Every structure is written in C-alpha cells, then in structure tokens.
Amino acid sequence: MYATFSASFASLREQLVATIETRLALATENGLGPEDLGSAEELTARVGAAIPIGRHPTAALVGPCYDTRGLSRWLGISKQAIDKRNKAHTLLACRTESGFWRYPALQFDDRGNPLPHLRELLDVLITPGDDRRWRAARWLAAPAPYLPGNVSAAAWLRSGSDVQPVLTAARADAARWAA
C-alpha cells in the first residue's frame, strides 16, 4: 500500500508530519479538541488534497497542478464554486487535451488563497474567444527578466510586491500574442 519514497520525499514526509504535529499541539493549547476539527476522514482528505498529484505535459513548465476534486477538497468549496471562479478569472484553470481541468498550484498561497491581483492579471492574459490558459500559466511561472532577481511573476505577486511591473509586462505580452 505504501510506496517506497526517495530520500527527498522521505524528508518532505518528515517535514509534513512535524508540521501537522505542531498544528495539532497549537490546537490543543488553544482549547480545541478533536471534535472541533471535524471527522478524521474529512480532515485527512482536506490535508491530502493540498498535495497536487496531476501532471500535464505543460505542467513541467508550470509546476504541480490540482485536479478539480482535489482542489474542491483542499479549498472546502464545491466544484460549482470552482467553475464560477474559473469563469470570473479569480483562479486559473487550464484544460487538458482530454478535457479535464487542471489548476496550477503556483496561483495559490499556502492557505489556498489566490495570489494578490490574480484576477486583474488573468483578465489581461486570457481574452474571450482566445483561450490562452496554459500560456498564462507558463507566463506566471517563467523567470521574468523585467523583475529584480529574474523571479517569476507568481513569486513576485506572492511576495506582495508592486503589481505594476507585472501588469505592464502582461499587457505588452498579451498585445504581442494578439498581433
């Protein structure tokens, strides 16, 4: 049942277990009991859902991606709510060749919140009638020569830095893509 982990996965597993133990200790210190955390099945499902498992060929460039079910569990929202956020550009969903949606993990912080200014950016990068979702995901993940340290736009936004250089570059690239 259990896979043999590489050394790096074993280290990751140890860190995850230590983090969970710390969080449970804090919950106890703050007067919470197991009943306050919900059922063990639901809690483990939500924690497990935070680990992306899918890989699309383009995901090699954008990093791990969630499937709809995993994202729904992790965020604790319905599939319909995810679809609504997708349509509103408040999250980035990319369709695979087989028709399934994948959600690049790079667009979320560690609590499942979207990156600051994500909607504004997706409104620029994804235009109606011209679906550039995987391109937008690659754009967010790629090292950005216009940013200090050549960090990605996603890393820049995650750090809370000024959105203007990212928006300026997004507008220029979107215009070039449309030409």
Biotite code that builds the C-alpha atoms (Angstrom):
import biotite.structure as struc

atoms = struc.array([
    struc.Atom([0.000, 0.000, 0.000], chain_id="A", res_id=1, res_name="MET", atom_name="CA", element="C"),
    struc.Atom([2.792, 2.434, 0.815], chain_id="A", res_id=2, res_name="TYR", atom_name="CA", element="C"),
    struc.Atom([5.179, 3.498, -1.903], chain_id="A", res_id=3, res_name="ALA", atom_name="CA", element="C"),
    struc.Atom([8.887, 3.462, -1.371], chain_id="A", res_id=4, res_name="THR", atom_name="CA", element="C"),
    struc.Atom([9.887, 7.109, -1.060], chain_id="A", res_id=5, res_name="PHE", atom_name="CA", element="C"),
    struc.Atom([13.021, 8.678, -2.443], chain_id="A", res_id=6, res_name="SER", atom_name="CA", element="C"),
    struc.Atom([15.226, 10.464, 0.080], chain_id="A", res_id=7, res_name="ALA", atom_name="CA", element="C"),
    struc.Atom([13.744, 13.833, -0.896], chain_id="A", res_id=8, res_name="SER", atom_name="CA", element="C"),
    struc.Atom([10.181, 12.542, -0.492], chain_id="A", res_id=9, res_name="PHE", atom_name="CA", element="C"),
    struc.Atom([11.107, 10.967, 2.848], chain_id="A", res_id=10, res_name="ALA", atom_name="CA", element="C"),
    struc.Atom([12.435, 14.341, 4.014], chain_id="A", res_id=11, res_name="SER", atom_name="CA", element="C"),
    struc.Atom([9.259, 16.049, 2.792], chain_id="A", res_id=12, res_name="LEU", atom_name="CA", element="C"),
    struc.Atom([7.165, 13.465, 4.622], chain_id="A", res_id=13, res_name="ARG", atom_name="CA", element="C"),
    struc.Atom([9.082, 14.116, 7.859], chain_id="A", res_id=14, res_name="GLU", atom_name="CA", element="C"),
    struc.Atom([8.518, 17.864, 7.494], chain_id="A", res_id=15, res_name="GLN", atom_name="CA", element="C"),
    struc.Atom([4.800, 17.354, 6.832], chain_id="A", res_id=16, res_name="LEU", atom_name="CA", element="C"),
    struc.Atom([4.398, 15.123, 9.889], chain_id="A", res_id=17, res_name="VAL", atom_name="CA", element="C"),
    struc.Atom([6.291, 17.642, 12.053], chain_id="A", res_id=18, res_name="ALA", atom_name="CA", element="C"),
    struc.Atom([4.073, 20.484, 10.792], chain_id="A", res_id=19, res_name="THR", atom_name="CA", element="C"),
    struc.Atom([0.897, 18.509, 11.468], chain_id="A", res_id=20, res_name="ILE", atom_name="CA", element="C"),
    struc.Atom([2.110, 17.615, 14.977], chain_id="A", res_id=21, res_name="GLU", atom_name="CA", element="C"),
    struc.Atom([2.880, 21.292, 15.661], chain_id="A", res_id=22, res_name="THR", atom_name="CA", element="C"),
    struc.Atom([-0.544, 22.410, 14.394], chain_id="A", res_id=23, res_name="ARG", atom_name="CA", element="C"),
    struc.Atom([-2.329, 19.776, 16.498], chain_id="A", res_id=24, res_name="LEU", atom_name="CA", element="C"),
    struc.Atom([-0.360, 20.877, 19.575], chain_id="A", res_id=25, res_name="ALA", atom_name="CA", element="C"),
    struc.Atom([-1.359, 24.506, 18.922], chain_id="A", res_id=26, res_name="LEU", atom_name="CA", element="C"),
    struc.Atom([-4.993, 23.490, 18.513], chain_id="A", res_id=27, res_name="ALA", atom_name="CA", element="C"),
    struc.Atom([-4.821, 21.685, 21.872], chain_id="A", res_id=28, res_name="THR", atom_name="CA", element="C"),
    struc.Atom([-3.119, 24.667, 23.548], chain_id="A", res_id=29, res_name="GLU", atom_name="CA", element="C"),
    struc.Atom([-5.902, 26.904, 22.233], chain_id="A", res_id=30, res_name="ASN", atom_name="CA", element="C"),
    struc.Atom([-8.547, 24.695, 23.811], chain_id="A", res_id=31, res_name="GLY", atom_name="CA", element="C"),
    struc.Atom([-9.664, 22.796, 20.719], chain_id="A", res_id=32, res_name="LEU", atom_name="CA", element="C"),
    struc.Atom([-10.478, 19.124, 20.851], chain_id="A", res_id=33, res_name="GLY", atom_name="CA", element="C"),
    struc.Atom([-10.612, 16.539, 18.080], chain_id="A", res_id=34, res_name="PRO", atom_name="CA", element="C"),
    struc.Atom([-14.357, 17.148, 17.690], chain_id="A", res_id=35, res_name="GLU", atom_name="CA", element="C"),
    struc.Atom([-13.606, 20.790, 16.789], chain_id="A", res_id=36, res_name="ASP", atom_name="CA", element="C"),
    struc.Atom([-11.507, 19.714, 13.817], chain_id="A", res_id=37, res_name="LEU", atom_name="CA", element="C"),
    struc.Atom([-14.231, 17.647, 12.153], chain_id="A", res_id=38, res_name="GLY", atom_name="CA", element="C"),
    struc.Atom([-14.107, 13.996, 11.300], chain_id="A", res_id=39, res_name="SER", atom_name="CA", element="C"),
    struc.Atom([-10.723, 12.358, 10.832], chain_id="A", res_id=40, res_name="ALA", atom_name="CA", element="C"),
    struc.Atom([-11.730, 11.282, 7.326], chain_id="A", res_id=41, res_name="GLU", atom_name="CA", element="C"),
    struc.Atom([-12.657, 14.796, 6.216], chain_id="A", res_id=42, res_name="GLU", atom_name="CA", element="C"),
    struc.Atom([-9.593, 16.403, 7.822], chain_id="A", res_id=43, res_name="LEU", atom_name="CA", element="C"),
    struc.Atom([-7.204, 13.905, 6.264], chain_id="A", res_id=44, res_name="THR", atom_name="CA", element="C"),
    struc.Atom([-8.974, 14.287, 2.914], chain_id="A", res_id=45, res_name="ALA", atom_name="CA", element="C"),
    struc.Atom([-8.502, 18.084, 3.038], chain_id="A", res_id=46, res_name="ARG", atom_name="CA", element="C"),
    struc.Atom([-4.861, 17.827, 4.120], chain_id="A", res_id=47, res_name="VAL", atom_name="CA", element="C"),
    struc.Atom([-4.178, 15.198, 1.462], chain_id="A", res_id=48, res_name="GLY", atom_name="CA", element="C"),
    struc.Atom([-5.953, 17.253, -1.201], chain_id="A", res_id=49, res_name="ALA", atom_name="CA", element="C"),
    struc.Atom([-3.420, 20.037, -0.656], chain_id="A", res_id=50, res_name="ALA", atom_name="CA", element="C"),
    struc.Atom([-0.812, 17.818, -2.330], chain_id="A", res_id=51, res_name="ILE", atom_name="CA", element="C"),
    struc.Atom([-1.112, 18.136, -6.108], chain_id="A", res_id=52, res_name="PRO", atom_name="CA", element="C"),
    struc.Atom([-0.927, 14.802, -7.917], chain_id="A", res_id=53, res_name="ILE", atom_name="CA", element="C"),
    struc.Atom([-1.542, 15.572, -11.576], chain_id="A", res_id=54, res_name="GLY", atom_name="CA", element="C"),
    struc.Atom([0.962, 16.396, -14.252], chain_id="A", res_id=55, res_name="ARG", atom_name="CA", element="C"),
    struc.Atom([0.071, 17.772, -17.665], chain_id="A", res_id=56, res_name="HIS", atom_name="CA", element="C"),
    struc.Atom([2.910, 17.978, -20.228], chain_id="A", res_id=57, res_name="PRO", atom_name="CA", element="C"),
    struc.Atom([2.894, 21.743, -19.776], chain_id="A", res_id=58, res_name="THR", atom_name="CA", element="C"),
    struc.Atom([2.920, 21.282, -16.014], chain_id="A", res_id=59, res_name="ALA", atom_name="CA", element="C"),
    struc.Atom([6.618, 20.500, -16.339], chain_id="A", res_id=60, res_name="ALA", atom_name="CA", element="C"),
    struc.Atom([6.911, 24.223, -17.012], chain_id="A", res_id=61, res_name="LEU", atom_name="CA", element="C"),
    struc.Atom([4.317, 25.478, -14.522], chain_id="A", res_id=62, res_name="VAL", atom_name="CA", element="C"),
    struc.Atom([4.783, 23.012, -11.683], chain_id="A", res_id=63, res_name="GLY", atom_name="CA", element="C"),
    struc.Atom([2.241, 20.806, -9.943], chain_id="A", res_id=64, res_name="PRO", atom_name="CA", element="C"),
    struc.Atom([-1.451, 21.119, -10.740], chain_id="A", res_id=65, res_name="CYS", atom_name="CA", element="C"),
    struc.Atom([-4.570, 20.190, -8.817], chain_id="A", res_id=66, res_name="TYR", atom_name="CA", element="C"),
    struc.Atom([-7.478, 18.346, -10.374], chain_id="A", res_id=67, res_name="ASP", atom_name="CA", element="C"),
    struc.Atom([-10.999, 19.629, -9.683], chain_id="A", res_id=68, res_name="THR", atom_name="CA", element="C"),
    struc.Atom([-11.767, 17.087, -6.987], chain_id="A", res_id=69, res_name="ARG", atom_name="CA", element="C"),
    struc.Atom([-8.518, 17.731, -5.120], chain_id="A", res_id=70, res_name="GLY", atom_name="CA", element="C"),
    struc.Atom([-8.902, 21.494, -5.329], chain_id="A", res_id=71, res_name="LEU", atom_name="CA", element="C"),
    struc.Atom([-12.518, 21.273, -4.167], chain_id="A", res_id=72, res_name="SER", atom_name="CA", element="C"),
    struc.Atom([-11.473, 19.262, -1.115], chain_id="A", res_id=73, res_name="ARG", atom_name="CA", element="C"),
    struc.Atom([-8.476, 21.456, -0.298], chain_id="A", res_id=74, res_name="TRP", atom_name="CA", element="C"),
    struc.Atom([-10.392, 24.720, -0.547], chain_id="A", res_id=75, res_name="LEU", atom_name="CA", element="C"),
    struc.Atom([-13.513, 23.249, 1.028], chain_id="A", res_id=76, res_name="GLY", atom_name="CA", element="C"),
    struc.Atom([-15.759, 24.517, -1.782], chain_id="A", res_id=77, res_name="ILE", atom_name="CA", element="C"),
    struc.Atom([-17.964, 22.854, -4.356], chain_id="A", res_id=78, res_name="SER", atom_name="CA", element="C"),
    struc.Atom([-16.998, 22.035, -7.913], chain_id="A", res_id=79, res_name="LYS", atom_name="CA", element="C"),
    struc.Atom([-19.610, 24.581, -8.986], chain_id="A", res_id=80, res_name="GLN", atom_name="CA", element="C"),
    struc.Atom([-17.876, 27.278, -6.929], chain_id="A", res_id=81, res_name="ALA", atom_name="CA", element="C"),
    struc.Atom([-14.583, 26.382, -8.621], chain_id="A", res_id=82, res_name="ILE", atom_name="CA", element="C"),
    struc.Atom([-16.266, 26.644, -12.027], chain_id="A", res_id=83, res_name="ASP", atom_name="CA", element="C"),
    struc.Atom([-17.657, 30.052, -11.062], chain_id="A", res_id=84, res_name="LYS", atom_name="CA", element="C"),
    struc.Atom([-14.196, 31.259, -10.003], chain_id="A", res_id=85, res_name="ARG", atom_name="CA", element="C"),
    struc.Atom([-12.749, 29.916, -13.244], chain_id="A", res_id=86, res_name="ASN", atom_name="CA", element="C"),
    struc.Atom([-15.278, 31.876, -15.317], chain_id="A", res_id=87, res_name="LYS", atom_name="CA", element="C"),
    struc.Atom([-14.690, 35.011, -13.237], chain_id="A", res_id=88, res_name="ALA", atom_name="CA", element="C"),
    struc.Atom([-10.883, 34.723, -13.645], chain_id="A", res_id=89, res_name="HIS", atom_name="CA", element="C"),
    struc.Atom([-10.385, 34.575, -9.885], chain_id="A", res_id=90, res_name="THR", atom_name="CA", element="C"),
    struc.Atom([-8.472, 31.349, -10.395], chain_id="A", res_id=91, res_name="LEU", atom_name="CA", element="C"),
    struc.Atom([-6.630, 29.893, -13.351], chain_id="A", res_id=92, res_name="LEU", atom_name="CA", element="C"),
    struc.Atom([-7.982, 26.655, -14.768], chain_id="A", res_id=93, res_name="ALA", atom_name="CA", element="C"),
    struc.Atom([-6.275, 25.001, -17.738], chain_id="A", res_id=94, res_name="CYS", atom_name="CA", element="C"),
    struc.Atom([-7.955, 22.316, -19.823], chain_id="A", res_id=95, res_name="ARG", atom_name="CA", element="C"),
    struc.Atom([-6.019, 19.199, -20.760], chain_id="A", res_id=96, res_name="THR", atom_name="CA", element="C"),
    struc.Atom([-6.245, 17.607, -24.195], chain_id="A", res_id=97, res_name="GLU", atom_name="CA", element="C"),
    struc.Atom([-8.601, 15.012, -22.690], chain_id="A", res_id=98, res_name="SER", atom_name="CA", element="C"),
    struc.Atom([-10.927, 17.777, -21.463], chain_id="A", res_id=99, res_name="GLY", atom_name="CA", element="C"),
    struc.Atom([-10.109, 17.787, -17.755], chain_id="A", res_id=100, res_name="PHE", atom_name="CA", element="C"),
    struc.Atom([-9.404, 20.965, -15.817], chain_id="A", res_id=101, res_name="TRP", atom_name="CA", element="C"),
    struc.Atom([-6.085, 21.406, -14.036], chain_id="A", res_id=102, res_name="ARG", atom_name="CA", element="C"),
    struc.Atom([-5.313, 24.233, -11.623], chain_id="A", res_id=103, res_name="TYR", atom_name="CA", element="C"),
    struc.Atom([-1.639, 25.251, -11.364], chain_id="A", res_id=104, res_name="PRO", atom_name="CA", element="C"),
    struc.Atom([-0.570, 25.271, -7.722], chain_id="A", res_id=105, res_name="ALA", atom_name="CA", element="C"),
    struc.Atom([1.589, 28.369, -8.285], chain_id="A", res_id=106, res_name="LEU", atom_name="CA", element="C"),
    struc.Atom([-1.522, 30.589, -8.188], chain_id="A", res_id=107, res_name="GLN", atom_name="CA", element="C"),
    struc.Atom([-2.272, 29.822, -4.513], chain_id="A", res_id=108, res_name="PHE", atom_name="CA", element="C"),
    struc.Atom([-0.622, 30.722, -1.248], chain_id="A", res_id=109, res_name="ASP", atom_name="CA", element="C"),
    struc.Atom([-0.152, 28.062, 1.419], chain_id="A", res_id=110, res_name="ASP", atom_name="CA", element="C"),
    struc.Atom([-3.708, 28.610, 2.704], chain_id="A", res_id=111, res_name="ARG", atom_name="CA", element="C"),
    struc.Atom([-5.370, 28.255, -0.697], chain_id="A", res_id=112, res_name="GLY", atom_name="CA", element="C"),
    struc.Atom([-5.883, 31.947, -1.298], chain_id="A", res_id=113, res_name="ASN", atom_name="CA", element="C"),
    struc.Atom([-5.273, 33.180, -4.844], chain_id="A", res_id=114, res_name="PRO", atom_name="CA", element="C"),
    struc.Atom([-2.233, 35.341, -5.479], chain_id="A", res_id=115, res_name="LEU", atom_name="CA", element="C"),
    struc.Atom([-2.780, 39.066, -4.988], chain_id="A", res_id=116, res_name="PRO", atom_name="CA", element="C"),
    struc.Atom([-4.008, 40.713, -8.223], chain_id="A", res_id=117, res_name="HIS", atom_name="CA", element="C"),
    struc.Atom([-4.524, 37.351, -9.928], chain_id="A", res_id=118, res_name="LEU", atom_name="CA", element="C"),
    struc.Atom([-7.884, 38.318, -11.396], chain_id="A", res_id=119, res_name="ARG", atom_name="CA", element="C"),
    struc.Atom([-6.515, 41.580, -12.777], chain_id="A", res_id=120, res_name="GLU", atom_name="CA", element="C"),
    struc.Atom([-3.660, 39.702, -14.377], chain_id="A", res_id=121, res_name="LEU", atom_name="CA", element="C"),
    struc.Atom([-5.804, 36.913, -15.812], chain_id="A", res_id=122, res_name="LEU", atom_name="CA", element="C"),
    struc.Atom([-8.168, 39.490, -17.294], chain_id="A", res_id=123, res_name="ASP", atom_name="CA", element="C"),
    struc.Atom([-5.175, 40.751, -19.287], chain_id="A", res_id=124, res_name="VAL", atom_name="CA", element="C"),
    struc.Atom([-3.636, 37.393, -20.211], chain_id="A", res_id=125, res_name="LEU", atom_name="CA", element="C"),
    struc.Atom([-6.806, 35.451, -21.075], chain_id="A", res_id=126, res_name="ILE", atom_name="CA", element="C"),
    struc.Atom([-9.080, 37.087, -23.622], chain_id="A", res_id=127, res_name="THR", atom_name="CA", element="C"),
    struc.Atom([-12.587, 35.905, -24.534], chain_id="A", res_id=128, res_name="PRO", atom_name="CA", element="C"),
    struc.Atom([-12.609, 33.658, -27.581], chain_id="A", res_id=129, res_name="GLY", atom_name="CA", element="C"),
    struc.Atom([-8.856, 33.120, -27.454], chain_id="A", res_id=130, res_name="ASP", atom_name="CA", element="C"),
    struc.Atom([-8.118, 30.663, -24.672], chain_id="A", res_id=131, res_name="ASP", atom_name="CA", element="C"),
    struc.Atom([-4.530, 31.205, -23.554], chain_id="A", res_id=132, res_name="ARG", atom_name="CA", element="C"),
    struc.Atom([-4.768, 29.492, -20.219], chain_id="A", res_id=133, res_name="ARG", atom_name="CA", element="C"),
    struc.Atom([-1.687, 27.253, -20.424], chain_id="A", res_id=134, res_name="TRP", atom_name="CA", element="C"),
    struc.Atom([0.233, 30.166, -21.924], chain_id="A", res_id=135, res_name="ARG", atom_name="CA", element="C"),
    struc.Atom([-0.871, 32.336, -18.991], chain_id="A", res_id=136, res_name="ALA", atom_name="CA", element="C"),
    struc.Atom([0.249, 29.619, -16.564], chain_id="A", res_id=137, res_name="ALA", atom_name="CA", element="C"),
    struc.Atom([3.650, 29.378, -18.274], chain_id="A", res_id=138, res_name="ARG", atom_name="CA", element="C"),
    struc.Atom([3.894, 33.179, -18.228], chain_id="A", res_id=139, res_name="TRP", atom_name="CA", element="C"),
    struc.Atom([3.234, 33.264, -14.465], chain_id="A", res_id=140, res_name="LEU", atom_name="CA", element="C"),
    struc.Atom([5.815, 30.536, -13.809], chain_id="A", res_id=141, res_name="ALA", atom_name="CA", element="C"),
    struc.Atom([8.652, 31.703, -16.070], chain_id="A", res_id=142, res_name="ALA", atom_name="CA", element="C"),
    struc.Atom([11.607, 33.726, -14.813], chain_id="A", res_id=143, res_name="PRO", atom_name="CA", element="C"),
    struc.Atom([10.790, 37.356, -15.569], chain_id="A", res_id=144, res_name="ALA", atom_name="CA", element="C"),
    struc.Atom([13.746, 39.424, -16.787], chain_id="A", res_id=145, res_name="PRO", atom_name="CA", element="C"),
    struc.Atom([11.844, 42.643, -16.003], chain_id="A", res_id=146, res_name="TYR", atom_name="CA", element="C"),
    struc.Atom([11.739, 41.805, -12.274], chain_id="A", res_id=147, res_name="LEU", atom_name="CA", element="C"),
    struc.Atom([14.657, 42.026, -9.831], chain_id="A", res_id=148, res_name="PRO", atom_name="CA", element="C"),
    struc.Atom([16.369, 38.681, -9.438], chain_id="A", res_id=149, res_name="GLY", atom_name="CA", element="C"),
    struc.Atom([14.613, 37.286, -12.514], chain_id="A", res_id=150, res_name="ASN", atom_name="CA", element="C"),
    struc.Atom([11.891, 35.843, -10.263], chain_id="A", res_id=151, res_name="VAL", atom_name="CA", element="C"),
    struc.Atom([8.635, 34.639, -11.768], chain_id="A", res_id=152, res_name="SER", atom_name="CA", element="C"),
    struc.Atom([5.558, 36.850, -11.833], chain_id="A", res_id=153, res_name="ALA", atom_name="CA", element="C"),
    struc.Atom([3.881, 34.362, -9.470], chain_id="A", res_id=154, res_name="ALA", atom_name="CA", element="C"),
    struc.Atom([6.736, 34.623, -6.945], chain_id="A", res_id=155, res_name="ALA", atom_name="CA", element="C"),
    struc.Atom([6.684, 38.420, -7.253], chain_id="A", res_id=156, res_name="TRP", atom_name="CA", element="C"),
    struc.Atom([2.947, 38.590, -6.569], chain_id="A", res_id=157, res_name="LEU", atom_name="CA", element="C"),
    struc.Atom([3.211, 36.053, -3.733], chain_id="A", res_id=158, res_name="ARG", atom_name="CA", element="C"),
    struc.Atom([5.762, 38.308, -2.020], chain_id="A", res_id=159, res_name="SER", atom_name="CA", element="C"),
    struc.Atom([3.283, 41.200, -2.034], chain_id="A", res_id=160, res_name="GLY", atom_name="CA", element="C"),
    struc.Atom([5.463, 43.358, -4.275], chain_id="A", res_id=161, res_name="SER", atom_name="CA", element="C"),
    struc.Atom([4.104, 46.110, -6.527], chain_id="A", res_id=162, res_name="ASP", atom_name="CA", element="C"),
    struc.Atom([1.853, 44.671, -9.235], chain_id="A", res_id=163, res_name="VAL", atom_name="CA", element="C"),
    struc.Atom([2.512, 47.432, -11.776], chain_id="A", res_id=164, res_name="GLN", atom_name="CA", element="C"),
    struc.Atom([5.654, 45.963, -13.422], chain_id="A", res_id=165, res_name="PRO", atom_name="CA", element="C"),
    struc.Atom([3.858, 42.632, -13.788], chain_id="A", res_id=166, res_name="VAL", atom_name="CA", element="C"),
    struc.Atom([0.732, 44.216, -15.265], chain_id="A", res_id=167, res_name="LEU", atom_name="CA", element="C"),
    struc.Atom([2.805, 46.312, -17.671], chain_id="A", res_id=168, res_name="THR", atom_name="CA", element="C"),
    struc.Atom([4.649, 43.225, -18.905], chain_id="A", res_id=169, res_name="ALA", atom_name="CA", element="C"),
    struc.Atom([1.391, 41.236, -19.119], chain_id="A", res_id=170, res_name="ALA", atom_name="CA", element="C"),
    struc.Atom([-0.254, 43.928, -21.253], chain_id="A", res_id=171, res_name="ARG", atom_name="CA", element="C"),
    struc.Atom([2.755, 44.068, -23.579], chain_id="A", res_id=172, res_name="ALA", atom_name="CA", element="C"),
    struc.Atom([2.929, 40.285, -23.955], chain_id="A", res_id=173, res_name="ASP", atom_name="CA", element="C"),
    struc.Atom([-0.833, 39.921, -24.445], chain_id="A", res_id=174, res_name="ALA", atom_name="CA", element="C"),
    struc.Atom([-0.727, 42.576, -27.172], chain_id="A", res_id=175, res_name="ALA", atom_name="CA", element="C"),
    struc.Atom([2.155, 40.741, -28.840], chain_id="A", res_id=176, res_name="ARG", atom_name="CA", element="C"),
    struc.Atom([0.262, 37.436, -28.652], chain_id="A", res_id=177, res_name="TRP", atom_name="CA", element="C"),
    struc.Atom([-2.778, 39.058, -30.286], chain_id="A", res_id=178, res_name="ALA", atom_name="CA", element="C"),
    struc.Atom([-0.749, 40.504, -33.155], chain_id="A", res_id=179, res_name="ALA", atom_name="CA", element="C"),
])
